[in-house]
Amino acid sequence: MSEQAYFAAAKDICRRHAKSFYFASHFLPEPKRSHAYAVYGFCRLLDDAVDESPDEDTKLRQLVEFDDLLESLYAGRLPDEPTERDRALNAFAITVQRCGIPKKHFEELAEGVRMDLSITRYADWPALENYCYHVAGVVGLIMCYVFDLHAPAAHARAIEMGNAMQLTNILRDVKEDYITRGRIYLPSDELARFGYTESMLARGETNASFEQLMRFQIARARSLYQSGASGLTTIDNDGSRLTACVMATVYGGILNAIERLNYDVFAERAHLSMVQKLCRIPIALRLARREVGDAVPVFV
């Protein structure tokens, strides 16, 4: 089967499961676009292998199997091709070889998935920031190799952008994470600082304490977006930079959606419609046109 078929399988996985990235990916040139699909496809397969497992023992076994699979793919031992999963994994193996992505970064990603199996509370921001790095910041770092970015400063900014996106996910999914998974990602010390208790969370209360807590977290996320965005000028202006800017502005727009709900993430899941995503493209274009040394405009 052809490489084209391998990357088509990874693209289909992204189209179904990574809607914001898939929306932004249309600005990417080839072959970066196909390599990005392969990376996101692999990350999704890793998540699904654990999320769809019926119990903790099966989840742990799936992670061990993924460790072995990662080792095989990096060693050039490719799976058969009859399923979409196999074809996407072949695309991934091609991508990590051609882009020179270190295996340790995917091992860190798997460690983040393991954290979700054993940790349901985070004491403070440093603990949560470490989690955000392992499940999202490291993806920003991986994408640096797809974009051919190797400067340490660019890597640091990409990690911040990934962490900002994960914190956005956490704020959007407070209800789902607690009700469905029994997890509270919001730092325990900050819950206490603002006087918001777990019993209030269980009742879905959006009182003054919760609004103050959410304002504080949104400000933190926006600070991470702004700092991360300072590295966007290091990305090639071949469509890659615009893709990263679209991702930043669309994900950052979810924070605005939370505010429009008056922080009531219990009543409705904050999201952007396709029209709202399209309306943020001019913001992304202005961000992409920024020159080195220019101040980062407020975009979230």
Summary of the structure (lengths in Angstrom):
residues: 300
radius of gyration: 19.2
end to end distance: 43.6
largest distance: 58.6
contacts: 984
relative contact order: 0.10
helix: 72%
strand: 1%
